[in-house]
Amino acid sequence: MTRQTHPVDHELIQAAAHVARTRCRGDNHTMAAAARARDGRIVTAVNAYHFTGGPCAEPVLIGAAAAQGAYELDTIVSVGDRDRGVVPPCGRCRQILLDYFPELKVIVGGEDGIRTVLISDLLPETYVWADHQLEVV
């Protein structure tokens, strides 16, 4: 499988980094996420850590986007507090993002630099929960 890369949305990274720098405080909020809606708006959120397993920044962002009427997201990025930079979504969040937005682009970082890939590239050959909602023809 060849992964296709897409242009990196640096404004989105800057938005998430700003939230991580200014809104993440202590152990309760350690990650920030930013997503660009299809209409161009940027929505941001932070995680809500709790010892019982509070939500990561990405699912919080999905709810925040919906509350603002942004139901179609194009690209998402997560940034860690304390200048940790771009952090790829965890496995659970990858599944959630794929189920909500199968065409979503995700900005990730790694040894080969920052790049943008499709969510399906981060979770290949997976079950898509939304498949149960498809009409049988």
DSSP file with accessible surface (Angstrom, degrees, kcal/mol):
  #  RESIDUE AA STRUCTURE BP1 BP2  ACC     N-H-->O    O-->H-N    N-H-->O    O-->H-N    TCO  KAPPA ALPHA  PHI   PSI    X-CA   Y-CA   Z-CA
    1    1 A M              0   0  158      0, 0.0     2,-0.5     0, 0.0     0, 0.0   0.000 360.0 360.0 360.0 129.7    0.0    0.0    0.0
    2    2 A T        -     0   0  138      2,-0.0     2,-0.5     0, 0.0   119,-0.0  -0.864 360.0-140.1 -99.7 127.7    1.3    3.4   -1.0
    3    3 A R        -     0   0  109     -2,-0.5     2,-0.4   118,-0.0   114,-0.0  -0.750  11.5-145.2 -88.5 128.7    0.4    6.3    1.3
    4    4 A Q        -     0   0  124     -2,-0.5   114,-0.5   114,-0.0     2,-0.3  -0.776  13.1-146.9 -91.6 132.4   -0.4    9.5   -0.5
    5    5 A T        -     0   0   86     -2,-0.4   112,-0.2   112,-0.1     3,-0.0  -0.706   9.2-157.5 -98.6 155.7    0.7   12.6    1.3
    6    6 A H  B     -A  116   0A  43    110,-2.1   110,-0.7    -2,-0.3     0, 0.0  -0.827  37.2 -72.8-123.8 163.4   -1.2   15.9    1.1
    7    7 A P        -     0   0  118      0, 0.0     2,-0.5     0, 0.0    -1,-0.1  -0.234  51.7-115.2 -58.0 145.9   -0.1   19.5    1.7
    8    8 A V        -     0   0   36    106,-0.1     2,-1.3     1,-0.0     3,-0.1  -0.725  16.2-139.2 -86.9 129.0    0.6   20.4    5.4
    9    9 A D     >  +     0   0   33     -2,-0.5     4,-1.6     1,-0.2     3,-0.3  -0.720  23.7 179.2 -88.4  90.3   -1.8   23.0    6.8
   10   10 A H  H  > S+     0   0  119     -2,-1.3     4,-2.5     1,-0.2    -1,-0.2   0.830  77.3  60.3 -67.0 -30.9    0.7   25.0    8.9
   11   11 A E  H  > S+     0   0  114      2,-0.2     4,-2.2     1,-0.2    -1,-0.2   0.897 104.6  50.9 -62.6 -36.2   -2.0   27.4   10.1
   12   12 A L  H  > S+     0   0    0     -3,-0.3     4,-2.4     2,-0.2    -2,-0.2   0.918 109.1  49.8 -67.4 -42.2   -3.8   24.5   11.7
   13   13 A I  H  X S+     0   0   25     -4,-1.6     4,-2.8     1,-0.2    -2,-0.2   0.927 110.8  50.4 -61.3 -43.7   -0.6   23.4   13.4
   14   14 A Q  H  X S+     0   0  133     -4,-2.5     4,-2.5     1,-0.2    -2,-0.2   0.897 109.0  51.8 -62.8 -38.5   -0.1   26.9   14.7
   15   15 A A  H  X S+     0   0   24     -4,-2.2     4,-2.1     2,-0.2    -1,-0.2   0.934 112.8  44.1 -64.5 -45.0   -3.7   27.0   16.0
   16   16 A A  H  X S+     0   0    0     -4,-2.4     4,-2.7     1,-0.2    -2,-0.2   0.914 113.3  51.3 -66.3 -40.8   -3.3   23.8   17.9
   17   17 A A  H  X S+     0   0   22     -4,-2.8     4,-2.5     2,-0.2    -2,-0.2   0.897 108.4  52.2 -63.8 -38.8    0.2   24.8   19.3
   18   18 A H  H  X S+     0   0   95     -4,-2.5     4,-2.4     2,-0.2     5,-0.3   0.932 111.5  45.9 -62.9 -45.2   -1.3   28.1   20.5
   19   19 A V  H  X>S+     0   0   16     -4,-2.1     4,-3.0     1,-0.2     5,-0.8   0.921 112.5  50.8 -64.6 -42.1   -4.0   26.3   22.4
   20   20 A A  H  X5S+     0   0    5     -4,-2.7     4,-0.7     1,-0.2    62,-0.3   0.909 114.6  44.6 -60.4 -40.1   -1.5   23.8   23.8
   21   21 A R  H  <5S+     0   0  151     -4,-2.5    -2,-0.2    -5,-0.2    -1,-0.2   0.863 126.1  28.5 -72.9 -35.9    0.7   26.7   25.0
   22   22 A T  H  <5S+     0   0   36     -4,-2.4    -2,-0.2    -5,-0.2    -3,-0.2   0.676 128.9  31.5-104.6 -18.6   -2.1   28.8   26.4
   23   23 A R  H  <5S+     0   0  157     -4,-3.0     2,-0.7    -5,-0.3    -3,-0.2   0.602  91.2  90.7-117.4 -18.9   -4.9   26.5   27.6
   24   24 A C     << +     0   0   14     -5,-0.8     2,-0.4    -4,-0.7    58,-0.2  -0.750  52.5 167.6 -84.4 117.6   -3.2   23.2   28.6
   25   25 A R    >>  -     0   0  173     -2,-0.7     4,-0.7    56,-0.1     3,-0.6  -0.992  45.9 -27.7-136.2 127.1   -2.4   23.5   32.3
   26   26 A G  T 34 S-     0   0   55     -2,-0.4     3,-0.4     1,-0.2     0, 0.0  -0.186 103.4 -44.4  68.4-161.5   -1.3   20.8   34.7
   27   27 A D  T 34 S+     0   0  121      1,-0.2     3,-0.2    -3,-0.1    -1,-0.2   0.611 125.3  70.6 -83.4 -12.1   -2.2   17.1   34.2
   28   28 A N  T <4 S+     0   0   98     -3,-0.6    21,-2.6     1,-0.3     2,-0.4   0.812 108.4  29.2 -75.7 -30.2   -5.9   17.7   33.3
   29   29 A H     <  +     0   0   65     -4,-0.7    -1,-0.3    -3,-0.4    19,-0.1  -0.885  65.8 143.1-135.1 102.7   -5.3   19.2   29.9
   30   30 A T        +     0   0   29     -2,-0.4    51,-2.6    -3,-0.2     2,-0.4   0.478  60.4  52.5-119.6  -8.4   -2.1   18.0   28.1
   31   31 A M  E     -B   80   0A  30     49,-0.2    16,-2.0    16,-0.0     2,-0.4  -0.986  57.9-163.7-133.3 143.7   -3.1   17.8   24.5
   32   32 A A  E     -BC  79  46A   0     47,-2.8    47,-2.9    -2,-0.4     2,-0.3  -0.931   6.6-164.5-122.1 149.3   -4.7   20.3   22.1
   33   33 A A  E     -BC  78  45A   0     12,-2.7    12,-2.0    -2,-0.4     2,-0.4  -0.968   3.9-170.3-130.8 149.2   -6.3   19.5   18.7
   34   34 A A  E     -BC  77  44A   0     43,-2.5    43,-2.1    -2,-0.3     2,-0.4  -0.996   5.3-173.8-136.7 140.9   -7.3   21.8   15.9
   35   35 A A  E     -BC  76  43A   0      8,-2.5     8,-2.7    -2,-0.4     2,-0.6  -0.986  20.6-135.3-134.0 146.7   -9.4   20.9   12.8
   36   36 A R  E     -BC  75  42A  44     39,-2.5    38,-3.3    -2,-0.4    39,-1.2  -0.899  23.6-142.0-100.1 122.9  -10.3   22.7    9.7
   37   37 A A  E >   -B   73   0A   4      4,-3.2     3,-2.3    -2,-0.6    36,-0.3  -0.389  28.5-105.4 -75.6 161.0  -13.9   22.4    8.7
   38   38 A R  T 3  S+     0   0  130     34,-2.6    35,-0.1     1,-0.3    -1,-0.1   0.798 122.2  58.6 -59.4 -26.3  -14.9   22.1    5.1
   39   39 A D  T 3  S-     0   0  101     33,-0.3    -1,-0.3     2,-0.1    34,-0.1   0.398 123.7-103.8 -85.6   4.4  -16.1   25.7    5.2
   40   40 A G  S <  S+     0   0   36     -3,-2.3    -2,-0.1     1,-0.3    -1,-0.0   0.226  76.3 135.1  99.2 -17.1  -12.6   26.9    6.3
   41   41 A R        -     0   0   90     -5,-0.1    -4,-3.2     1,-0.1     2,-0.5  -0.328  48.9-135.9 -64.4 150.3  -13.3   27.5    9.9
   42   42 A I  E     -C   36   0A  52     -6,-0.2     2,-0.4    -8,-0.0    -6,-0.2  -0.934  18.1-167.6-108.9 129.5  -10.8   26.2   12.5
   43   43 A V  E     -C   35   0A   1     -8,-2.7    -8,-2.5    -2,-0.5     2,-0.3  -0.930   6.5-167.2-114.5 139.1  -12.1   24.5   15.6
   44   44 A T  E     +C   34   0A  55     -2,-0.4     2,-0.3   -10,-0.2   -10,-0.2  -0.874  11.7 163.2-125.7 161.3   -9.9   23.8   18.6
   45   45 A A  E     -C   33   0A  12    -12,-2.0   -12,-2.7    -2,-0.3     2,-0.3  -0.971  22.6-136.9-162.9 166.6  -10.2   21.7   21.8
   46   46 A V  E     -C   32   0A  33     -2,-0.3   -14,-0.2   -14,-0.2   -17,-0.0  -0.910  31.2-101.0-127.2 159.5   -8.2   20.2   24.6
   47   47 A N        -     0   0   12    -16,-2.0     2,-0.3    -2,-0.3     9,-0.2  -0.244  21.4-140.4 -70.4 167.1   -8.3   16.7   26.2
   48   48 A A        -     0   0   39      7,-2.5   -19,-0.2   -19,-0.1   -20,-0.1  -0.695  23.5-160.7-130.0  76.2  -10.0   16.2   29.5
   49   49 A Y        +     0   0  124    -21,-2.6     2,-0.3    -2,-0.3     7,-0.0  -0.315  18.9 163.1 -62.6 140.3   -7.8   13.8   31.4
   50   50 A H    >>  -     0   0   86      4,-0.2     3,-3.0     1,-0.0     4,-1.1  -0.968  49.6-115.2-152.6 147.1   -9.3   11.9   34.3
   51   51 A F  T 34 S+     0   0  167     -2,-0.3    -2,-0.0     1,-0.3    -1,-0.0   0.733 115.9  61.9 -60.5 -17.6   -8.0    8.8   36.1
   52   52 A T  T 34 S-     0   0  107      1,-0.0    -1,-0.3    -3,-0.0    -3,-0.0   0.482 132.2 -86.4 -85.2  -1.3  -11.2    7.0   34.8
   53   53 A G  T <4  -     0   0   55     -3,-3.0    -2,-0.2     2,-0.1     3,-0.1   0.847  53.4-161.5 103.2  44.6  -10.1    7.6   31.2
   54   54 A G     <  -     0   0   22     -4,-1.1    -4,-0.2     1,-0.1    -5,-0.1  -0.004  35.0 -77.4 -52.8 163.7  -11.3   11.0   30.2
   55   55 A P        -     0   0   49      0, 0.0    -7,-2.5     0, 0.0    -1,-0.1  -0.312  40.1-119.8 -73.7 147.6  -11.5   11.8   26.5
   56   56 A C     >  -     0   0   40     -9,-0.2     4,-1.6    -3,-0.1     5,-0.2  -0.225  36.4 -99.2 -69.6 170.2   -8.6   12.7   24.2
   57   57 A A  H  > S+     0   0    1      1,-0.2     4,-2.5     2,-0.2   -24,-0.2   0.839 117.0  62.4 -64.6 -33.0   -8.5   16.1   22.5
   58   58 A E  H  > S+     0   0   11      2,-0.2     4,-2.0     1,-0.2    -1,-0.2   0.949 105.9  41.6 -65.3 -48.3   -9.8   14.6   19.2
   59   59 A P  H  > S+     0   0   28      0, 0.0     4,-1.9     0, 0.0    -1,-0.2   0.886 114.1  53.6 -66.4 -33.7  -13.2   13.4   20.4
   60   60 A V  H  X S+     0   0   47     -4,-1.6     4,-2.6     1,-0.2    -2,-0.2   0.927 108.0  51.8 -61.8 -40.3  -13.6   16.6   22.4
   61   61 A L  H  X S+     0   0    0     -4,-2.5     4,-3.1     1,-0.2     5,-0.2   0.903 104.1  56.1 -63.8 -39.5  -13.0   18.5   19.2
   62   62 A I  H  X S+     0   0   16     -4,-2.0     4,-2.2     1,-0.2    -1,-0.2   0.935 111.5  44.0 -58.6 -44.2  -15.6   16.4   17.3
   63   63 A G  H  X S+     0   0   44     -4,-1.9     4,-2.4     2,-0.2    -2,-0.2   0.915 113.4  50.0 -66.6 -42.2  -18.2   17.5   19.9
   64   64 A A  H  X S+     0   0   27     -4,-2.6     4,-1.1     2,-0.2    -2,-0.2   0.909 110.7  50.5 -63.2 -40.6  -17.0   21.1   19.9
   65   65 A A  H ><>S+     0   0    1     -4,-3.1     5,-3.0     1,-0.2     3,-0.7   0.935 110.5  48.8 -63.4 -44.4  -17.2   21.2   16.1
   66   66 A A  H ><5S+     0   0   34     -4,-2.2     3,-1.8     1,-0.2    -1,-0.2   0.902 106.3  56.8 -62.5 -39.1  -20.7   19.9   16.1
   67   67 A A  H 3<5S+     0   0   90     -4,-2.4    -1,-0.2     1,-0.3    -2,-0.2   0.778 109.5  47.0 -62.9 -24.4  -21.7   22.4   18.8
   68   68 A Q  T <<5S-     0   0   99     -4,-1.1    -1,-0.3    -3,-0.7    -2,-0.2   0.290 122.6-106.4 -97.5   5.9  -20.5   25.1   16.3
   69   69 A G  T < 5S+     0   0   38     -3,-1.8     2,-1.0     1,-0.2    -3,-0.2   0.657  78.5 133.7  79.5  16.0  -22.4   23.5   13.4
   70   70 A A      < +     0   0    5     -5,-3.0    -1,-0.2    -6,-0.2    -2,-0.1  -0.787  14.9 155.2-100.8  90.8  -19.2   22.2   11.7
   71   71 A Y        +     0   0  150     -2,-1.0     2,-0.6     1,-0.1    -1,-0.2   0.569  57.8  63.6 -94.1 -12.5  -20.2   18.7   10.9
   72   72 A E        -     0   0  109     -3,-0.2   -34,-2.6    -7,-0.1     2,-0.4  -0.946  66.7-170.6-117.5 111.4  -17.7   18.1    8.0
   73   73 A L  E     -B   37   0A   0     -2,-0.6   -36,-0.3   -36,-0.3    30,-0.1  -0.831  11.8-175.7-102.9 142.7  -14.0   18.2    9.0
   74   74 A D  E     +     0   0A  40    -38,-3.3    31,-2.6    -2,-0.4     2,-0.3   0.842  67.6   7.2 -99.8 -47.3  -11.3   18.3    6.4
   75   75 A T  E     -Bd  36 105A   5    -39,-1.2   -39,-2.5    29,-0.2    -1,-0.3  -0.992  59.5-169.9-143.3 146.4   -8.0   18.1    8.4
   76   76 A I  E     -Bd  35 106A   2     29,-1.9    31,-2.6    -2,-0.3     2,-0.3  -0.966   3.4-178.9-137.3 152.0   -7.0   17.6   12.0
   77   77 A V  E     -B   34   0A   1    -43,-2.1   -43,-2.5    -2,-0.3     2,-0.4  -0.986  12.0-152.3-146.7 147.8   -3.8   17.9   14.0
   78   78 A S  E     -B   33   0A   4     29,-0.5     9,-2.6     9,-0.4     2,-0.4  -0.969  10.6-169.3-121.9 142.3   -3.0   17.3   17.7
   79   79 A V  E     -BE  32  86A   7    -47,-2.9   -47,-2.8    -2,-0.4     7,-0.2  -0.992  16.7-130.6-132.7 136.6   -0.2   19.0   19.6
   80   80 A G  E  >> -BE  31  85A   1      5,-2.4     4,-0.7    -2,-0.4     5,-0.7  -0.499  25.1-109.9 -85.1 154.4    1.2   18.2   23.0
   81   81 A D  T >45S+     0   0   11    -51,-2.6     3,-1.1     1,-0.2   -60,-0.1  -0.112  97.0  45.6 -69.3 175.6    1.8   20.7   25.8
   82   82 A R  T 345S-     0   0  176    -62,-0.3    -1,-0.2     1,-0.3   -61,-0.1   0.853 134.0 -66.8  54.2  37.8    5.3   21.7   26.9
   83   83 A D  T 345S+     0   0  141     -3,-0.3    -1,-0.3   -66,-0.1    -2,-0.2   0.808  89.3 146.3  57.6  37.0    6.3   22.1   23.3
   84   84 A R  T <<5 -     0   0  113     -3,-1.1    -3,-0.1    -4,-0.7    -1,-0.1   0.611  45.3-150.3 -77.9 -12.2    6.1   18.4   22.5
   85   85 A G  E   < -E   80   0A  32     -5,-0.7    -5,-2.4   -68,-0.1    -1,-0.2  -0.231  47.1  -1.7  78.8-165.1    4.9   19.3   18.9
   86   86 A V  E     -E   79   0A  25     -7,-0.2    -7,-0.3    -3,-0.1    23,-0.1  -0.403  64.2-170.0 -66.6 131.2    2.7   17.3   16.6
   87   87 A V        -     0   0   41     -9,-2.6    -9,-0.4    -2,-0.1     3,-0.1  -0.991  20.7-124.5-125.3 127.2    1.5   14.0   18.2
   88   88 A P        -     0   0   52      0, 0.0    20,-0.1     0, 0.0   -11,-0.1  -0.333  38.6 -93.3 -68.7 154.2   -0.4   11.4   16.1
   89   89 A P        -     0   0    5      0, 0.0    17,-0.0     0, 0.0   -11,-0.0  -0.326  41.8-111.2 -66.2 148.7   -3.8   10.3   17.4
   90   90 A C     >  -     0   0   59      1,-0.1     4,-2.4    -3,-0.1     5,-0.2  -0.183  36.9 -95.6 -69.3 172.4   -3.9    7.2   19.6
   91   91 A G  H  > S+     0   0   49      1,-0.2     4,-2.0     2,-0.2     5,-0.2   0.900 124.2  50.7 -59.9 -44.5   -5.5    4.0   18.3
   92   92 A R  H  > S+     0   0  140      1,-0.2     4,-2.3     2,-0.2    -1,-0.2   0.934 112.3  47.2 -60.8 -44.1   -8.9    4.7   19.8
   93   93 A C  H  > S+     0   0    0      1,-0.2     4,-3.2     2,-0.2     5,-0.3   0.873 106.8  57.6 -67.9 -35.3   -9.0    8.1   18.3
   94   94 A R  H  X S+     0   0   59     -4,-2.4     4,-2.4     2,-0.2    -1,-0.2   0.931 109.1  46.1 -58.6 -44.1   -7.9    6.8   14.9
   95   95 A Q  H  X S+     0   0   54     -4,-2.0     4,-2.5     2,-0.2    -2,-0.2   0.934 113.5  48.2 -65.1 -44.0  -10.9    4.5   14.9
   96   96 A I  H  X S+     0   0   36     -4,-2.3     4,-2.4     1,-0.2     5,-0.3   0.943 113.0  48.1 -61.6 -47.1  -13.3    7.3   16.1
   97   97 A L  H  X S+     0   0    0     -4,-3.2     4,-3.0     1,-0.2     7,-0.2   0.912 111.9  49.7 -61.9 -41.7  -11.9    9.7   13.4
   98   98 A L  H  < S+     0   0    5     -4,-2.4    -1,-0.2    -5,-0.3    -2,-0.2   0.922 111.3  49.4 -63.0 -42.0  -12.2    7.1   10.7
   99   99 A D  H  < S+     0   0   28     -4,-2.5    -2,-0.2     1,-0.2    -1,-0.2   0.891 119.7  36.2 -66.5 -39.2  -15.8    6.3   11.7
  100  100 A Y  H  < S+     0   0  143     -4,-2.4    -2,-0.2     1,-0.2    -1,-0.2   0.873 135.3  18.0 -79.1 -41.1  -16.9   10.0   11.7
  101  101 A F    ><  +     0   0   18     -4,-3.0     3,-2.2    -5,-0.3    -1,-0.2  -0.685  61.4 178.1-137.1  79.4  -14.8   11.3    8.8
  102  102 A P  T 3  S+     0   0   60      0, 0.0    18,-0.4     0, 0.0    -1,-0.1   0.709  87.3  46.6 -60.9 -17.9  -13.6    8.5    6.5
  103  103 A E  T 3  S+     0   0  128    -30,-0.1    -5,-0.1    16,-0.1    -2,-0.0   0.272  84.4 135.5-104.4  10.0  -12.0   11.0    4.1
  104  104 A L    <   -     0   0    0     -3,-2.2    15,-2.7    -7,-0.2     2,-0.4  -0.291  48.4-139.2 -63.5 139.9  -10.3   13.1    6.9
  105  105 A K  E     -dF  75 118A  43    -31,-2.6   -29,-1.9    13,-0.2     2,-0.4  -0.828  16.9-158.9 -97.7 140.9   -6.7   14.2    6.5
  106  106 A V  E     -dF  76 117A   2     11,-3.6    11,-2.5    -2,-0.4     2,-0.5  -0.982  11.5-140.1-125.2 129.0   -4.5   13.9    9.6
  107  107 A I  E     + F   0 116A   0    -31,-2.6   -29,-0.5    -2,-0.4     2,-0.3  -0.774  32.2 174.6 -87.6 124.8   -1.3   15.8   10.2
  108  108 A V  E     - F   0 115A   5      7,-2.9     7,-2.5    -2,-0.5     2,-0.3  -0.895  18.7-147.9-128.5 159.0    1.3   13.6   11.8
  109  109 A G        +     0   0   22     -2,-0.3     2,-0.3     5,-0.2     5,-0.2  -0.860  30.3 129.7-122.6 161.1    4.9   13.9   12.8
  110  110 A G  S >  S-     0   0   49     -2,-0.3     3,-1.9   -23,-0.1   -24,-0.0  -0.962  70.1 -47.4-179.6-164.3    7.7   11.4   12.9
  111  111 A E  T 3  S+     0   0  206     -2,-0.3     3,-0.1     1,-0.3    -1,-0.0   0.800 131.0  51.3 -60.2 -31.3   11.3   10.6   11.9
  112  112 A D  T 3  S-     0   0  118      1,-0.3    -1,-0.3     3,-0.0     2,-0.1   0.141 118.4-106.2 -96.4  21.6   10.5   11.7    8.3
  113  113 A G    <   -     0   0   35     -3,-1.9     2,-0.4     2,-0.0    -1,-0.3  -0.238  55.6 -33.5  91.0-177.1    9.1   15.0    9.3
  114  114 A I        +     0   0   83     -5,-0.2     2,-0.3    -3,-0.1    -5,-0.2  -0.658  67.8 159.9 -84.0 133.8    5.6   16.5    9.4
  115  115 A R  E     - F   0 108A  57     -7,-2.5    -7,-2.9    -2,-0.4     2,-0.5  -0.945  36.1-122.3-147.2 166.9    3.2   15.2    6.8
  116  116 A T  E     +AF   6 107A   1   -110,-0.7  -110,-2.1    -2,-0.3     2,-0.3  -0.968  34.3 167.6-118.0 127.0   -0.5   14.9    6.1
  117  117 A V  E     - F   0 106A   0    -11,-2.5   -11,-3.6    -2,-0.5     2,-0.2  -0.876  39.9 -92.4-131.7 164.1   -2.1   11.5    5.4
  118  118 A L  E >>  - F   0 105A  34   -114,-0.5     3,-1.4    -2,-0.3     4,-0.8  -0.503  33.5-121.8 -73.9 147.2   -5.6   10.1    5.1
  119  119 A I  H >> S+     0   0    0    -15,-2.7     3,-1.1     1,-0.3     4,-0.8   0.872 113.5  62.0 -58.2 -34.2   -7.0    8.7    8.3
  120  120 A S  H 34 S+     0   0   47    -18,-0.4     3,-0.3   -16,-0.3    -1,-0.3   0.796  97.1  58.5 -64.9 -25.3   -7.5    5.4    6.5
  121  121 A D  H <4 S+     0   0   14     -3,-1.4    -1,-0.3     1,-0.2    -2,-0.2   0.769 104.7  50.8 -72.3 -25.1   -3.7    5.2    6.0
  122  122 A L  H << S+     0   0   14     -3,-1.1    -1,-0.2    -4,-0.8    -2,-0.2   0.608 123.2  29.8 -85.1 -13.3   -3.2    5.4    9.8
  123  123 A L  S >< S-     0   0   37     -4,-0.8     3,-0.6    -3,-0.3    -1,-0.2  -0.496  85.4-175.2-143.3  66.9   -5.7    2.5   10.3
  124  124 A P  T 3   +     0   0   58      0, 0.0    -3,-0.1     0, 0.0    -4,-0.0  -0.260  63.7  11.0 -70.2 154.6   -5.5    0.3    7.3
  125  125 A E  T 3  S+     0   0  202      1,-0.2     2,-0.2    -5,-0.1    -4,-0.0   0.844  93.1 150.3  50.7  44.8   -7.8   -2.7    6.7
  126  126 A T    <   -     0   0   46     -3,-0.6     2,-0.4    -6,-0.1    -1,-0.2  -0.643  54.0-103.1-104.6 161.6  -10.1   -1.8    9.5
  127  127 A Y        -     0   0  140     -2,-0.2     2,-0.7     1,-0.0     3,-0.1  -0.659  31.7-141.4 -76.4 133.2  -13.7   -2.3   10.2
  128  128 A V    >   -     0   0   31     -2,-0.4     3,-2.2     1,-0.2     4,-0.3  -0.901   4.2-155.5-102.0 111.4  -15.6    0.9    9.5
  129  129 A W  G >  S+     0   0  125     -2,-0.7     3,-1.5     1,-0.3     4,-0.2   0.846  91.1  63.6 -54.2 -36.9  -18.4    1.2   12.2
  130  130 A A  G >  S+     0   0   22      1,-0.3     3,-2.1     2,-0.2     4,-0.3   0.671  79.5  86.0 -66.8 -13.1  -20.5    3.4    9.9
  131  131 A D  G X  S+     0   0   81     -3,-2.2     3,-1.6     1,-0.3    -1,-0.3   0.830  78.8  64.1 -56.7 -31.6  -20.8    0.4    7.5
  132  132 A H  G <  S+     0   0  103     -3,-1.5    -1,-0.3    -4,-0.3    -2,-0.2   0.710  97.1  58.0 -66.8 -15.8  -23.8   -0.8    9.5
  133  133 A Q  G <  S+     0   0  123     -3,-2.1    -1,-0.3    -4,-0.2    -2,-0.2   0.509  80.6 111.6 -90.5  -7.6  -25.6    2.4    8.5
  134  134 A L  S <  S-     0   0  119     -3,-1.6     2,-0.3    -4,-0.3    -3,-0.0  -0.430  73.6-114.5 -69.7 142.3  -25.3    1.8    4.7
  135  135 A E        -     0   0  176     -2,-0.1     2,-0.5     1,-0.1    -1,-0.1  -0.556  24.6-124.4 -75.0 138.6  -28.5    1.0    2.9
  136  136 A V              0   0  145     -2,-0.3    -1,-0.1     1,-0.0     0, 0.0  -0.732 360.0 360.0 -83.8 124.7  -28.7   -2.4    1.4
  137  137 A V              0   0  181     -2,-0.5    -1,-0.0     0, 0.0     0, 0.0  -0.727 360.0 360.0-100.6 360.0  -29.4   -2.1   -2.3
